[in-house]
Structure formats: structure tokens, C-alpha cells
Amino acid sequence: MQSRRSNGIPELCPHSTQWWLDVSACISWCMMTPSMLIPCDLLLIICYWKAIGDKYFVTHHVAALYAYYYVLGEGMLPYFGNFRLLAEFSTPFVNQRWFFEVLGYPKHSLPNMVNGVLMTVVFFIVRIAVIPTYYGRVFSTFGTEAFHRLGIGAQCAWIISSVSLDIMNVMWMMKITKGCYKVLYHTDGILTKTQKNGKAE
């Protein structure tokens, strides 16, 4: 497998049939997907601000794009870029919650409640529980030659975006947990009676 880099993105040899064996190619393709989706999502948020606008979503997307410029544009920090992508395992459950809402499913319907619990658990695992490991790896690079070679621009993008994203993740985790608890339990602590497909059981 032969490949060459241009601006940090592997250009695959046209005669290659095993591009998936190239680690650098897999890393870049994995990160190219969200880097293309995020601008589209950001544009939709701006165009339909009254319906779905949220300043934290905008901040999240801008911080992510800021960091991924260096990952994809400059070919820097691919390991940490992919580490951050683990957070997107929670996105399908977040999107599914919106679909249920648009389809008119009550909050206490069984599908909604199952999705809510899964969203809470997965969000915690991929966005919160990994924080100590992630920053342990980050701190281990401080003072090394490789860290200094990054330059102040990449260093700032890496640290500022990571901290900003994790502050928002903690805020969202708290909101998700409170919302999940309210749906599962009444205010008096009694487990909520579920509904199936929007109908009372």
C-alpha cells in the first residue's frame, strides 16, 4: 500500500485495493466524516435558529472545527483527534430522542424511555468517563519535544477546544441525567408507568 500526504490527508494510490490497511488513511477518513457534517449542521442551526438554535451547539461546533483544522489540514494530533471522536457514539441516541419528539411519542412511552436510558449511559461512558484517561494522555505530552514542535497555534487549538468541549459535555450530562430521572420517576419517587407506542398500557 502506497500513499502520499497532501495537507495531512492521505491521497491513495489509484492502483491500491487495500486502502483500509493504511492506518493514516483510516484515521483521516474517520475524521473527515464529522468535519464535513459539522459545517452542514452548523448551517442548519443558523438557518433555522428559531426552531433549533442553541448557543452551546454553535460553540461546540466551532470549537470542534477549530481543532480539526489542525488534525486534517496540518496532519497533527491524529490520535487525540480520533479519541475525541469516541464522543459521537452518543449522537444516534440524541438524534433518536428528537425523532421521537417530532413523531409525537410521549416522554413516558416505552421506546422513548429506553432510548433515554441508553442515551444517558452511553453519553456518560464516551464523554465523561474517558475524561481522566484523555487528559492523562494530554499531560504526558507536556514538555516533550513533540509538544514543542506543534507550535503555539496547534497547542492552543488542542487545549482550548478540549477544555471547552468537556465543560459543555459535563453541563449536558447533568441536564440529561436530570431529564432521565424526571421521566423515569414521579416527583414523589415512584417509578413512572410506561406507555407503549404512545398508548397507556
N, C-alpha and C positions, 0 to 999 in steps of 0.2 A: 504493500500500500504506500503510495507516494502522495504527498500533499504539500502544498506550499501555503504560507500565510500572507494575507494582504489585509492590513489594518486589524489584525487579530482574529480574522475569520478565515478558517481553512477553505482553500479552493481545491476541491477534489479533482484528482486526475481523471479525465474523461474515460480512460480505459479501465478504471478501477471498478471492481464489482464487490468489494468488501469495505466500503466506506465506514461501515458500522464498527469495524475493528480499530479504527483510528480514534484513540481516546480524545485527542484535541478536537476532532470533528464532532464527536458525540457531545462533548462539553459545550461547544459553540452552538450546535443545533438546539440543544436543550435550552440554552439561554436566549436564543433568537426568538423562540416562540413567545415568551412573555414580553420580550422587548418590542414585539410587533403588536401584541394585543393591548398592552398598557396604553399606548397613544390613542388607539381606537376607543378604548374605554373612557379615557380622559376626554376625548372629543364628545362622546355621547353625554357624559356628565355635564359638560359645559352647554351643549345644545339643549339639553332637557333639564336645566338646573332646577326649575320649579318642582319638577317631579322627583328627581333623584339626586339633586345637588347636595354635596356634603363637603365641607372644607377639609375634613380629615382624609377623605378619599383622595382629594386633589393633592394634599400634602404627601400622602402615601405614594401616589403615582409619580409625582415629581421627584421625590427622594429616590425611588427605585430607578427611574430613568437616569438620574444624575450619576448613580453608582454604575449602572450597566453601560454607560458610555465608556467608562474606563475598562470594563470587562470585555466588551465586544469591540469597541472602537480602538482600544490600545492593547488588547490582549493581556490585560493584567488581572491577577487575583481570580482565576477561574475556579479554584477550589472553593473559595469563600462565596463566590457568586452562585455556585450550584448549591452550597449549603443553605443559602437564603431561599433558594427555590423550593426547599422542603416545605416551606410555609404554605405553598399553593395546594398541598393535599387537602387543606380545609376548604378551599374555594368551592368545589362542587356542592358541598353541604350548605354553604352560604347562599349560593345561587338557587339551590333547590328550595330553600326557605322562601325566596322571592317568588318562585314559580307557584308554590302552594298558595301564597298570599294572593297572587293575581288570579289564580283559578278559583278562589273563594273558599278554600279549605279553612274551617275554623281552627283556631290555635290549639284547641283541645282534641282535634281529630288524631287518630292513631298514626297516620303517616307523618303528620306534622310533628308530633311528639317524638317519634322515633328519630326523625331527621334532626330535631333539635338536640336530642341527647348525643347523637353521633357527632353533630357539629361541635358541641361543647367539648367532648372528649378529644376529637381529632385536633381541634384548634389548640387545645392545651398541649397536646403531645408535640405537634410540629412547630408551634410558635412560641410557647412558653417554656416547656420542659427542656428545650435544647439551648436556651439562653446561656446557662453556665458553661456548657461544652463549647459553644461558639466563641464566647468571649475569652475562655481559657486558651483557645487556639489563637485568637487575635493577640492577646497579651504576650503569648510565647514568641511572637514575631518582633515585638518591640526591641529596638536596639540592635537588631541584626543588620547585616549588610544588605540583604534583600529588601528589608523595610525601608532603608535609606535610599535605595535605588528607585523606589516608587516615585519619589518626589512629593512635594507638599500638596499638589493638586489631587493626586490619587489618594494620598493619605487622608486628606480632609473628606473627600467623597466617600471613602470607605468607612471612616469612623462616624462622621456626622449622619450619613444615611442609615447606618446600622443602628445607632442610638435612637434616632428619630423614629424609625420603623418599629423598634421594640417598645418604645414608650407608647405608641399607638396600639401595638398588639396587646400590651398589658391593659390599657383602657378598654379595648374591645373585649378582652377576655372577661373583665369584670362585668361589663354590660351583658354579655352572652350568658354568663353564669347566673346573674340575677334574673334575666329573662327566662332562662330554662327552669329555674326554681319556681318562678311565679306560675309558669304554665303547668308544671308537674304537681304543684301543691296549691291548695287554697291558702288564704291569709291565715287561717286557723291551723295550718299544718297538716290538713287532711289531704291525702292523695287525690288528685283530680280524676273524676270519672272520664274515661276516654270515649271518643267518638270515632267511628269507623267510616271513612269516606264522607265525612261531613254530617252523618246521621247519628243520633243518640243510640247507644247500644241498649 
